[in-house]
Amino acid sequence: MFDAWIFTTPAPEPDARIAYGRGPHRFAELRLPKVETEGERVPTVVVIHGGYWLAEIGVDHVGHACADLAARGYATWAIEYRRLGNIGGGWPGMFRDVGKAVDHLRGLADEHRLDLDNLRVLGHSAGGQLGLWLAARRQLSEASSIYAADPLPVARVVALAPLSDLHMASELGLCANVIEQVLAGSPEHRPQRYADTSPAARLPLGVEQRVLHGAADRLVPVAMSQAYAERAQAAGDDVSLEVLAEAGHFELVDPRAREWARVVAALA
């Protein structure tokens, strides 16, 4: 499934690999721009890789994208998290990991002059779902297993081919119905888990959302993003959808692809 997502050379090493919790999958890679304006905070992007929430794909697959953004003046915080196949992956550990990884930025902001007042999130595929969920995290009630008392606010989410509607993902049986493994059940059996984690169920999110999706995507149907954008706009969110005519699923995280310029523009 993921054979197309291959780089022939490894990405440049991050400036730091920082643990936000215990275990081999609870860390993030920090990359900093090479040229910074003296005294100013650095625009910061949280990057969340995809891979259908499976352990098969890790943070290294967004390394080239992060290196490119760092060269453009962004600090990037590419997070790793426990996925299906890792001990503690799926519900609720994966969501707790992602939230904790982002909140960990508070302790790094002063040292690295990170701008957290205008925090951007860039997520691809399953990472797009997690990015949109981060924006909605403050809505969760204290009764939720993935509730956080003071989540770090998100200003904008750039969601690339996101799995934005988990009910639709279950109905379509995407990736051998992997979402029912992630949440340990169907929407009928685990309604609250889907309500807590599906971006489409949390609308309005109350943050800027820029959705990009390839018209030739064979892994996540573009119809999901079209339906999500319509619902989000109707709910009052600031949402735009750009369908890229010749793109598939992976071009959106490949700095070598012509579509990458549209991703960069959506972040700016």
C-alpha positions as CSV (number, residue, x, y, z in Angstrom):
1,M,0.0,0.0,0.0
2,F,2.8,2.4,0.9
3,D,5.4,1.4,-1.7
4,A,5.0,4.8,-3.4
5,W,6.0,6.6,-0.3
6,I,9.7,6.0,-0.6
7,F,12.7,8.4,-0.8
8,T,15.9,7.1,-2.2
9,T,18.0,9.1,0.3
10,P,17.3,9.7,4.0
11,A,16.2,13.1,5.2
12,P,18.7,15.4,6.9
13,E,19.0,14.7,10.6
14,P,16.7,16.9,12.9
15,D,18.3,19.4,15.2
16,A,17.0,17.5,18.1
17,R,15.0,14.3,18.9
18,I,13.1,15.0,22.1
19,A,11.1,12.6,24.2
20,Y,7.7,13.8,25.5
21,G,7.0,10.5,27.3
22,R,8.4,7.1,28.1
23,G,8.9,4.4,25.5
24,P,10.4,4.1,22.0
25,H,7.5,5.8,20.1
26,R,6.9,8.9,22.3
27,F,9.3,11.5,20.8
28,A,9.3,14.3,18.3
29,E,11.9,15.7,15.9
30,L,12.6,19.4,16.1
31,R,14.1,21.2,13.1
32,L,14.9,24.9,13.3
33,P,15.4,27.4,10.5
34,K,19.0,28.2,9.6
35,V,18.4,31.9,9.4
36,E,16.3,33.6,12.1
37,T,15.4,37.2,12.7
38,E,17.0,38.4,15.9
39,G,14.6,38.6,18.8
40,E,11.5,37.4,16.9
41,R,9.6,34.3,17.5
42,V,9.9,31.6,14.9
43,P,6.8,30.4,13.0
44,T,6.1,26.9,14.2
45,V,4.5,23.9,12.5
46,V,3.5,20.6,14.1
47,V,3.8,17.9,11.5
48,I,1.8,14.6,11.9
49,H,2.6,11.8,9.5
50,G,0.0,9.4,8.1
51,G,0.0,5.7,7.4
52,Y,-3.6,4.7,8.3
53,W,-2.6,4.8,12.0
54,L,-0.4,1.7,11.4
55,A,3.1,1.0,12.9
56,E,4.4,0.3,9.3
57,I,4.8,4.1,8.7
58,G,6.8,6.3,11.0
59,V,8.0,9.9,11.4
60,D,10.9,9.5,9.1
61,H,8.6,9.7,6.1
62,V,7.9,13.4,6.7
63,G,11.6,14.2,7.3
64,H,12.2,15.6,3.8
65,A,9.0,17.8,4.1
66,C,10.2,19.1,7.5
67,A,13.7,19.8,6.2
68,D,12.2,21.8,3.3
69,L,10.0,23.8,5.7
70,A,12.9,24.6,7.9
71,A,14.8,25.9,4.9
72,R,11.8,28.2,4.3
73,G,12.0,29.7,7.8
74,Y,9.7,27.4,9.9
75,A,10.4,25.5,13.0
76,T,8.9,22.0,12.6
77,W,7.9,19.6,15.4
78,A,7.3,16.2,13.7
79,I,5.7,13.9,16.2
80,E,5.9,10.2,16.6
81,Y,3.1,8.3,18.4
82,R,2.0,4.8,19.3
83,R,0.1,3.2,16.4
84,L,-1.6,-0.1,15.7
85,G,1.2,-2.7,16.1
86,N,2.9,-0.8,18.9
87,I,2.2,-1.5,22.5
88,G,-0.4,1.0,23.7
89,G,-1.3,2.1,20.1
90,G,-4.9,2.7,19.1
91,W,-7.5,3.9,21.6
92,P,-6.8,5.8,23.8
93,G,-3.0,5.8,23.8
94,M,-2.5,7.2,20.3
95,F,-4.7,10.2,21.0
96,R,-3.1,10.9,24.4
97,D,0.3,10.7,22.7
98,V,-0.5,13.2,20.0
99,G,-2.0,15.6,22.5
100,K,0.9,15.3,24.9
101,A,3.4,15.7,22.1
102,V,1.9,19.0,21.1
103,D,1.5,20.3,24.6
104,H,5.2,19.5,25.2
105,L,6.0,22.5,23.0
106,R,5.2,24.8,25.9
107,G,8.4,23.8,27.7
108,L,10.5,24.3,24.5
109,A,9.1,27.6,23.3
110,D,11.3,30.1,25.2
111,E,14.6,28.2,24.6
112,H,14.0,28.0,20.8
113,R,11.9,31.1,20.4
114,L,8.9,29.2,19.0
115,D,5.8,31.2,18.1
116,L,3.0,29.2,19.8
117,D,0.4,32.0,19.5
118,N,0.0,31.2,15.8
119,L,0.6,27.5,15.9
120,R,0.0,25.7,12.6
121,V,-0.6,21.9,12.2
122,L,0.2,20.0,9.0
123,G,-1.2,16.5,8.9
124,H,-1.3,14.0,6.1
125,S,-3.9,11.2,5.7
126,A,-4.4,9.7,9.2
127,G,-2.2,12.5,10.4
128,G,-4.7,14.9,8.9
129,Q,-7.4,13.4,11.0
130,L,-5.2,13.8,14.1
131,G,-4.4,17.4,13.2
132,L,-8.1,18.3,12.8
133,W,-8.8,16.5,16.1
134,L,-6.2,18.5,17.8
135,A,-8.1,21.7,16.9
136,A,-11.2,20.2,18.4
137,R,-9.6,18.8,21.5
138,R,-10.7,21.7,23.7
139,Q,-14.3,20.7,23.1
140,L,-14.0,17.3,24.8
141,S,-15.7,16.8,28.2
142,E,-13.9,15.7,31.3
143,A,-15.7,12.4,31.0
144,S,-13.7,11.6,27.8
145,S,-10.8,9.2,28.1
146,I,-8.8,11.5,25.9
147,Y,-9.7,14.8,27.7
148,A,-6.9,17.3,28.4
149,A,-7.4,20.1,30.9
150,D,-5.5,22.9,29.1
151,P,-4.7,21.9,25.5
152,L,-2.3,24.1,23.5
153,P,-4.5,26.1,21.1
154,V,-4.1,25.6,17.3
155,A,-4.5,28.6,14.9
156,R,-4.6,26.8,11.6
157,V,-4.7,23.2,10.3
158,V,-3.5,22.3,6.9
159,A,-5.0,18.8,6.3
160,L,-3.6,16.8,3.4
161,A,-6.0,14.1,2.1
162,P,-7.3,13.8,5.7
163,L,-9.5,11.0,7.0
164,S,-11.8,13.6,8.3
165,D,-14.9,11.5,8.7
166,L,-14.4,8.3,10.7
167,H,-18.0,7.2,10.3
168,M,-17.6,7.4,6.5
169,A,-14.2,5.6,6.9
170,S,-16.0,2.8,8.7
171,E,-18.9,2.7,6.2
172,L,-16.5,2.4,3.3
173,G,-14.3,-0.1,5.1
174,L,-11.1,1.8,4.2
175,C,-7.8,0.0,4.6
176,A,-9.5,-3.3,5.7
177,N,-11.7,-1.2,8.0
178,V,-8.7,-0.2,10.1
179,I,-10.6,2.5,12.0
180,E,-12.6,-0.2,13.8
181,Q,-9.3,-1.6,15.0
182,V,-8.1,1.8,16.1
183,L,-11.3,2.5,18.1
184,A,-11.9,-1.2,19.0
185,G,-15.4,-1.3,17.4
186,S,-17.8,0.1,14.9
187,P,-19.7,3.4,15.3
188,E,-22.7,1.5,16.5
189,H,-20.7,-0.3,19.3
190,R,-18.4,2.7,20.2
191,P,-20.5,5.8,19.4
192,Q,-18.8,8.0,21.9
193,R,-15.3,7.2,20.7
194,Y,-16.2,8.2,17.2
195,A,-17.9,11.3,18.5
196,D,-14.8,12.2,20.4
197,T,-12.3,11.6,17.5
198,S,-14.0,12.2,14.2
199,P,-13.4,15.8,13.0
200,A,-16.7,15.7,11.1
201,A,-18.5,15.0,14.3
202,R,-16.8,17.9,16.2
203,L,-17.8,20.7,13.8
204,P,-17.4,23.6,14.0
205,L,-13.8,23.4,15.0
206,G,-13.4,27.2,15.3
207,V,-10.0,27.4,13.6
208,E,-8.8,28.0,10.1
209,Q,-8.7,24.9,8.0
210,R,-7.0,24.4,4.6
211,V,-7.8,21.1,3.0
212,L,-5.8,19.8,0.0
213,H,-6.7,16.5,-1.7
214,G,-5.5,14.8,-4.9
215,A,-8.3,14.0,-7.4
216,A,-6.5,10.8,-8.2
217,D,-6.1,9.6,-4.6
218,R,-6.8,5.9,-4.3
219,L,-6.4,5.6,-0.6
220,V,-8.6,8.3,0.8
221,P,-11.5,9.3,-1.5
222,V,-11.6,12.9,-2.4
223,A,-15.4,12.8,-1.8
224,M,-14.7,12.6,1.9
225,S,-12.9,16.0,1.8
226,Q,-15.6,17.5,-0.4
227,A,-18.3,16.4,2.1
228,Y,-16.3,17.6,5.1
229,A,-15.6,21.0,3.6
230,E,-19.3,21.5,2.8
231,R,-20.3,20.6,6.4
232,A,-17.6,22.6,8.0
233,Q,-18.5,25.7,6.0
234,A,-22.2,25.2,6.8
235,A,-21.3,25.0,10.5
236,G,-19.5,28.4,10.2
237,D,-15.8,27.4,10.0
238,D,-13.2,29.1,7.9
239,V,-12.5,26.2,5.6
240,S,-11.2,26.0,2.0
241,L,-10.7,22.9,-0.1
242,E,-8.3,22.6,-3.0
243,V,-8.6,19.6,-5.2
244,L,-5.3,19.0,-7.1
245,A,-6.2,17.6,-10.5
246,E,-3.4,15.1,-11.2
247,A,-2.3,14.3,-7.7
248,G,-2.6,11.0,-5.9
249,H,-2.1,10.4,-2.2
250,F,1.7,10.9,-1.6
251,E,2.6,13.9,-3.7
252,L,1.2,16.1,-1.0
253,V,4.2,15.3,1.4
254,D,6.9,15.2,-1.3
255,P,8.9,18.4,-1.7
256,R,10.0,17.1,-5.1
257,A,6.4,17.2,-6.4
258,R,4.9,20.2,-8.0
259,E,1.9,20.0,-5.6
260,W,4.2,20.8,-2.7
261,A,4.1,24.5,-3.6
262,R,0.4,24.5,-2.8
263,V,1.0,23.0,0.6
264,V,3.6,25.7,1.4
265,A,1.1,28.3,0.2
266,A,-1.6,26.9,2.5
267,L,0.7,27.2,5.5
268,A,1.7,30.8,4.8
